[in-house]
Amino acid sequence: MAELRWAESAVKDLDNVCTYIAEDSEEYARMFARRIMEAIETAAVFPHSGRIVPELKDEKVREKVLSNYRIIYRINNDAVEVVRIIHNARNFKDITQ
């Protein structure tokens, strides 16, 4: 299993999404966070299981899609770093600039 790291941007993303969901349902926010964590743990065990981010076409930058969210992570040797968690409706180029 690769070491799992979180970029500050990904931590903020997850917090923002869960806060937004919790406005309607704290239970759904907890469920969403749990599903995100499960997807990320799978990526740590099988780093190449996610698809290559189409906008970047970089073998080391991959994503898992969960519901309407993209979990973007980078593979660095023996580590997987979660970089962003973004809604599908957001323009990826706006986020990376």
Secondary structure, 3 states (H helix, E strand, C coil): CCEEEECHHHHHHHHHHHHHHHCCCHHHHHHHHHHHHHHHHHHHHCHHHCEECCCCCCCCEEEEEECCEEEEEEEECCEEEEEEEEECCCCHHHHHC
